[in-house]
Amino acid sequence: MSKEKYVLGKLMGISSAAVLACSSMLLNGCTQGADEPVITIENSNDAVVYNFINCTKEDVYLTTTIRCTYKKNSEQEVYFPVSGKLVDKVFVQKGDLVHKGDVLAELSTGNLEQEIAQLEYRIRRNELLLGYVADNEILDAQSIWLNYNLGKYRSEDDRENALEALYDRNDSTEQGYNDSLEFDRLKLQQLKNELAQSRVYATIDGMVYSVSDNLEGSTSNVEKIVMTLVDNAEGYFETSTKDYAGYFNEGEVVNMNISVGEGKGDYELVPSDMENWGDTQKFVLYSGSVGNLDAGTNGNITVVLDYRENVLALPATCVHEANGEYYVYVLNEDGIREVKWVEVGLMGNTMTEIKSGLEEGEKVIKR
């Protein structure tokens, strides 16, 4: 379709709206003349106001985002060691800070603690009495020698028999105490093991991240996670989109955004431990802190797929496409809007690179 055909159309009284509609059809390849440059002539009676933008040197970026999840460097999944017991006490709740060795929850133990206390007392008492046996033996032997010197024993044989009888009694007494102590110590260890199996302990310093609902009063199950603890140290962000792993470099800062929650905001990350990247990829904070960000919080890392620096560019909305070719709208020297074909380079998220067809500073019509 030539300029003369448009002019003829105007002379025949075709409205500007019809001409614009025809122009749109041509640009979309609906007529045989779609490959020819199309010139749009506005109705001279219409007051048309255009907004312009200059073709300038810009940086053009093509990016996408991938989801990442905040994780802690260490965590503890808490299970009960035995099944079928009543959960008697839960000592922590979500958000509590705990230290390694703290008791988190306890199963019903009946009189177990009282039995342990009684055994511990008996062991201490027998240990004390066992120590007295040796001390008393020295005193009793001295008494036998004194009596011998005072003439109570008529001969050395009587003295030696008395000493031998003393030593036999004490050996028997010591053996009795030792046997009792051995039995009680074994029993105490058994009861303590049973008590330990009725309790769960924190194995790390950290925070209680989750606790099962209605845990106290329920029945224990060795296969069920009842709590999760996470350490207090700052964690890391993990992705599982290995198709994009090649777009990251060691030490190169990337942007990450958290859009909801207490940690809402923009952050800077760097890849970490890249030699071990596989199905998952790890990132750590470049600077600053995430505060008390909860484990499991999701964010979005910006991946730069391609970019051009300091090239001629226009906003992507100003560049149009028809049949695989690209054009912009300009005003010619007669003040008439017309199509100008351009060669594009990188088509970024918001800007499009212009490789030819326009000069720096040249004005185009905004869409």
C-alpha positions as CSV (number, residue, x, y, z in Angstrom):
1,M,0.0,0.0,0.0
2,S,1.6,3.3,-1.1
3,K,1.4,6.8,0.3
4,E,-0.6,7.8,-2.9
5,K,-3.3,5.2,-2.0
6,Y,-3.7,6.7,1.4
7,V,-3.9,10.2,0.0
8,L,-6.5,9.0,-2.5
9,G,-8.4,7.5,0.4
10,K,-8.5,10.8,2.2
11,L,-9.6,12.6,-0.9
12,M,-12.5,10.1,-1.3
13,G,-13.6,11.0,2.3
14,I,-12.3,8.0,4.1
15,S,-12.1,8.8,7.8
16,S,-8.9,8.9,9.8
17,A,-10.2,6.1,11.9
18,A,-10.6,3.9,8.9
19,V,-7.2,4.7,7.6
20,L,-5.7,3.8,11.0
21,A,-7.6,0.6,11.1
22,C,-6.3,-0.3,7.6
23,S,-2.8,0.6,8.7
24,S,-3.1,-1.8,11.7
25,M,-4.3,-4.6,9.5
26,L,-1.4,-4.1,7.1
27,L,1.2,-4.1,10.0
28,N,-0.2,-7.5,11.1
29,G,0.2,-9.1,7.7
30,C,-3.5,-9.2,6.7
31,T,-3.0,-7.8,3.2
32,Q,-0.6,-8.4,0.4
33,G,1.1,-5.1,1.0
34,A,2.2,-5.9,4.5
35,D,5.9,-6.0,3.6
36,E,5.8,-2.4,2.4
37,P,6.5,0.5,4.7
38,V,3.2,1.9,5.9
39,I,2.6,5.6,6.3
40,T,-0.2,6.8,8.4
41,I,-1.8,10.1,7.5
42,E,-3.8,11.8,10.2
43,N,-7.0,13.8,9.4
44,S,-6.0,17.4,9.0
45,N,-9.1,18.4,10.8
46,D,-8.2,16.4,13.9
47,A,-6.0,17.9,16.6
48,V,-3.5,15.1,17.4
49,V,-1.1,15.5,20.3
50,Y,1.8,13.0,20.6
51,N,4.2,12.2,23.4
52,F,7.8,11.7,22.4
53,I,10.8,10.1,23.9
54,N,14.4,10.3,22.8
55,C,16.5,7.4,21.6
56,T,19.4,7.4,24.2
57,K,22.3,5.4,25.4
58,E,21.1,3.0,28.1
59,D,21.9,-0.2,29.9
60,V,19.5,-3.0,28.7
61,Y,18.9,-6.0,31.0
62,L,17.0,-9.2,30.4
63,T,16.3,-10.9,33.8
64,T,14.1,-13.5,35.4
65,T,13.5,-14.5,39.0
66,I,14.0,-17.8,40.8
67,R,12.5,-18.8,44.1
68,C,14.9,-19.3,47.1
69,T,14.2,-20.5,50.6
70,Y,15.8,-19.4,53.8
71,K,17.4,-22.2,55.8
72,K,19.4,-22.5,59.0
73,N,22.9,-23.9,59.1
74,S,21.8,-26.6,61.5
75,E,18.5,-27.8,62.8
76,Q,17.2,-30.6,65.1
77,E,14.2,-32.7,64.3
78,V,12.8,-33.9,67.6
79,Y,11.4,-37.4,68.0
80,F,10.3,-39.4,71.1
81,P,12.6,-42.4,71.7
82,V,9.7,-44.8,72.6
83,S,6.2,-45.2,71.4
84,G,3.0,-45.7,73.3
85,K,3.6,-43.5,76.4
86,L,1.7,-40.6,77.5
87,V,3.3,-37.2,76.8
88,D,3.3,-35.9,80.4
89,K,4.9,-32.4,80.0
90,V,6.0,-30.1,77.2
91,F,8.5,-27.5,78.6
92,V,8.8,-25.3,75.5
93,Q,6.7,-23.5,72.9
94,K,7.3,-22.1,69.5
95,G,9.8,-19.2,69.6
96,D,11.5,-20.2,72.9
97,L,15.3,-20.1,73.0
98,V,17.0,-23.3,74.2
99,H,20.5,-24.5,75.0
100,K,22.1,-27.8,74.2
101,G,21.0,-30.3,76.9
102,D,17.7,-28.6,77.9
103,V,14.8,-30.9,78.4
104,L,12.1,-30.2,75.8
105,A,9.4,-32.7,76.7
106,E,8.9,-35.6,79.0
107,L,6.8,-38.8,78.9
108,S,5.0,-40.2,81.9
109,T,7.4,-41.9,84.2
110,G,5.3,-42.8,87.3
111,N,7.5,-43.2,90.4
112,L,10.7,-43.4,88.4
113,E,12.3,-40.2,89.7
114,Q,11.5,-41.2,93.3
115,E,13.1,-44.7,92.8
116,I,16.2,-43.0,91.3
117,A,16.5,-40.7,94.3
118,Q,16.2,-43.5,96.8
119,L,18.9,-45.6,95.0
120,E,21.2,-42.6,94.8
121,Y,20.8,-42.1,98.6
122,R,21.5,-45.8,99.3
123,I,24.6,-45.8,97.1
124,R,26.0,-42.7,98.8
125,R,25.3,-44.3,102.2
126,N,27.0,-47.6,101.3
127,E,30.0,-45.9,99.8
128,L,30.4,-44.0,103.0
129,L,30.0,-47.1,105.2
130,L,32.5,-49.0,102.9
131,G,35.0,-46.3,103.6
132,Y,34.5,-46.7,107.3
133,V,35.4,-50.4,107.2
134,A,39.0,-49.8,106.4
135,D,39.3,-47.0,109.0
136,N,37.6,-49.2,111.7
137,E,39.9,-52.1,110.8
138,I,42.9,-50.0,111.8
139,L,41.4,-49.0,115.1
140,D,40.3,-52.6,115.9
141,A,43.7,-54.0,115.1
142,Q,45.4,-51.5,117.3
143,S,42.9,-52.5,120.1
144,I,43.9,-56.1,119.7
145,W,47.6,-55.2,119.9
146,L,46.9,-53.1,123.0
147,N,45.0,-55.9,124.7
148,Y,47.8,-58.3,123.9
149,N,50.4,-56.0,125.5
150,L,48.1,-55.7,128.5
151,G,48.0,-59.5,128.8
152,K,44.5,-60.2,127.6
153,Y,45.8,-62.7,125.0
154,R,47.9,-65.4,126.6
155,S,49.9,-66.1,123.4
156,E,50.9,-64.7,120.0
157,D,48.7,-67.3,118.4
158,D,45.6,-65.9,120.3
159,R,46.6,-62.4,119.1
160,E,47.0,-63.6,115.5
161,N,43.7,-65.5,115.6
162,A,41.9,-62.4,116.8
163,L,43.5,-60.3,114.0
164,E,42.6,-62.9,111.4
165,A,39.0,-63.0,112.6
166,L,38.9,-59.2,112.4
167,Y,40.2,-59.2,108.8
168,D,37.8,-62.0,107.8
169,R,34.8,-60.0,109.2
170,N,35.9,-56.8,107.5
171,D,36.5,-58.6,104.2
172,S,33.0,-60.1,104.4
173,T,31.6,-56.7,105.3
174,E,33.4,-55.0,102.4
175,Q,32.3,-57.7,100.0
176,G,28.7,-57.2,101.1
177,Y,28.9,-53.4,100.5
178,N,30.6,-53.9,97.2
179,D,28.0,-56.4,96.0
180,S,25.2,-54.1,97.1
181,L,26.9,-51.1,95.4
182,E,27.4,-53.0,92.1
183,F,23.8,-54.1,92.1
184,D,22.4,-50.7,93.0
185,R,24.7,-48.9,90.4
186,L,23.5,-51.2,87.6
187,K,19.9,-50.7,88.7
188,L,20.4,-46.9,88.9
189,Q,21.9,-46.9,85.3
190,Q,18.9,-48.9,84.1
191,L,16.5,-46.5,85.7
192,K,18.4,-43.5,84.4
193,N,18.3,-45.0,80.9
194,E,14.6,-45.5,81.2
195,L,14.2,-41.9,82.4
196,A,16.4,-40.6,79.5
197,Q,14.1,-42.5,77.1
198,S,11.2,-40.7,78.6
199,R,12.7,-37.3,77.8
200,V,13.8,-35.4,74.7
201,Y,16.7,-33.0,74.9
202,A,18.0,-30.1,72.8
203,T,21.2,-31.1,70.9
204,I,21.9,-27.5,69.7
205,D,21.7,-24.0,71.0
206,G,18.8,-22.4,69.1
207,M,15.2,-21.5,68.8
208,V,12.1,-23.7,68.9
209,Y,10.8,-23.3,65.3
210,S,7.8,-25.6,65.5
211,V,5.9,-27.7,68.0
212,S,3.2,-30.3,67.2
213,D,-0.3,-29.2,68.1
214,N,-1.9,-30.6,71.3
215,L,1.3,-32.5,72.1
216,E,0.9,-32.6,75.8
217,G,-1.5,-35.4,76.7
218,S,-1.0,-37.2,73.4
219,T,0.6,-40.6,72.9
220,S,4.3,-40.8,71.8
221,N,5.2,-42.2,68.4
222,V,8.8,-42.8,67.5
223,E,8.1,-42.1,63.8
224,K,6.6,-38.6,64.3
225,I,8.5,-35.3,64.4
226,V,7.2,-33.5,67.4
227,M,9.4,-30.4,67.3
228,T,12.0,-28.6,65.2
229,L,14.8,-26.5,66.5
230,V,16.9,-24.2,64.4
231,D,20.2,-22.6,65.4
232,N,20.5,-18.9,66.3
233,A,23.3,-18.3,63.7
234,E,22.4,-16.6,60.5
235,G,21.5,-19.1,57.8
236,Y,21.6,-19.2,54.0
237,F,19.3,-19.1,51.0
238,E,18.8,-22.2,48.8
239,T,17.5,-22.6,45.3
240,S,16.7,-25.7,43.3
241,T,16.8,-24.4,39.7
242,K,20.0,-25.9,38.4
243,D,19.2,-24.8,34.9
244,Y,20.1,-21.2,35.9
245,A,23.3,-22.2,37.9
246,G,25.5,-21.2,35.0
247,Y,24.4,-17.5,35.3
248,F,26.1,-17.0,38.6
249,N,29.8,-16.5,39.4
250,E,31.8,-16.8,42.6
251,G,31.7,-13.6,44.6
252,E,29.3,-11.8,42.2
253,V,26.6,-10.0,44.1
254,V,23.0,-10.8,43.1
255,N,19.7,-9.2,44.2
256,M,17.0,-10.9,46.2
257,N,13.6,-9.7,47.3
258,I,11.3,-10.9,50.1
259,S,7.8,-9.6,49.4
260,V,5.9,-10.6,52.5
261,G,6.4,-11.1,56.2
262,E,8.7,-9.5,58.8
263,G,11.7,-9.9,56.5
264,K,10.1,-8.0,53.7
265,G,12.7,-6.0,51.7
266,D,15.6,-6.1,49.3
267,Y,18.8,-8.0,50.0
268,E,22.2,-8.6,48.4
269,L,23.5,-12.2,48.2
270,V,26.5,-14.0,46.9
271,P,26.8,-17.6,45.7
272,S,28.4,-19.9,48.3
273,D,30.1,-23.3,48.2
274,M,29.7,-23.4,44.4
275,E,32.0,-26.4,44.0
276,N,29.3,-28.5,45.7
277,W,26.3,-27.1,43.7
278,G,24.1,-29.8,42.2
279,D,20.4,-30.1,42.5
280,T,20.4,-27.2,45.0
281,Q,22.4,-24.0,45.1
282,K,23.4,-22.0,48.2
283,F,23.6,-18.2,48.6
284,V,24.7,-16.2,51.7
285,L,24.2,-12.5,52.6
286,Y,26.7,-10.2,51.0
287,S,26.2,-7.6,53.8
288,G,23.8,-6.7,56.5
289,S,21.6,-9.1,58.4
290,V,18.2,-10.8,58.0
291,G,17.5,-10.4,61.7
292,N,15.2,-13.1,63.1
293,L,14.0,-14.3,59.7
294,D,12.1,-17.5,60.0
295,A,13.4,-20.7,58.3
296,G,11.3,-21.5,55.4
297,T,10.7,-17.9,54.3
298,N,10.7,-17.6,50.5
299,G,12.3,-14.9,48.4
300,N,13.1,-14.2,44.7
301,I,16.6,-14.0,43.3
302,T,17.0,-11.9,40.2
303,V,18.9,-13.7,37.5
304,V,20.6,-11.6,34.8
305,L,20.2,-13.7,31.6
306,D,21.8,-11.1,29.3
307,Y,22.7,-7.4,29.2
308,R,24.1,-4.6,27.1
309,E,25.8,-1.6,28.5
310,N,25.6,1.9,27.1
311,V,23.8,1.1,23.9
312,L,21.1,2.9,22.0
313,A,17.8,1.9,23.5
314,L,14.1,2.7,23.8
315,P,11.4,1.6,26.2
316,A,10.1,-1.8,25.0
317,T,6.6,-0.3,24.7
318,C,7.8,2.0,21.9
319,V,9.1,-0.8,19.7
320,H,6.5,-2.8,17.7
321,E,6.7,-6.0,15.7
322,A,5.2,-7.0,12.4
323,N,6.0,-10.3,10.6
324,G,9.3,-10.6,12.5
325,E,10.4,-7.1,11.8
326,Y,10.5,-4.2,14.2
327,Y,9.4,-0.5,13.8
328,V,8.7,2.6,15.7
329,Y,6.5,5.6,15.1
330,V,8.0,9.0,14.2
331,L,6.8,12.2,12.8
332,N,8.3,13.1,9.4
333,E,9.3,16.6,8.4
334,D,5.7,17.2,7.2
335,G,4.4,16.5,10.7
336,I,2.8,13.2,9.7
337,R,3.2,10.1,11.8
338,E,4.9,7.3,10.0
339,V,6.5,4.0,10.6
340,K,10.3,3.7,10.8
341,W,11.8,0.3,10.6
342,V,14.7,-0.5,13.0
343,E,17.0,-3.3,13.8
344,V,16.8,-4.4,17.4
345,G,19.3,-6.2,19.5
346,L,18.7,-7.4,23.1
347,M,15.0,-7.1,24.0
348,G,15.2,-6.6,27.8
349,N,12.6,-6.5,30.5
350,T,11.8,-2.8,30.1
351,M,14.2,-1.5,27.4
352,T,15.0,-2.7,23.8
353,E,18.4,-2.2,22.2
354,I,18.3,-0.4,18.9
355,K,21.2,-1.5,16.6
356,S,20.3,0.6,13.5
357,G,17.5,2.7,12.1
358,L,17.7,5.5,14.7
359,E,20.3,8.0,15.8
360,E,21.1,9.0,19.4
361,G,18.7,11.8,20.4
362,E,16.1,11.0,17.6
363,K,12.6,11.3,18.8
364,V,10.0,8.5,18.6
365,I,6.3,8.5,19.5
366,K,5.4,6.9,22.7
367,R,2.8,4.3,22.4
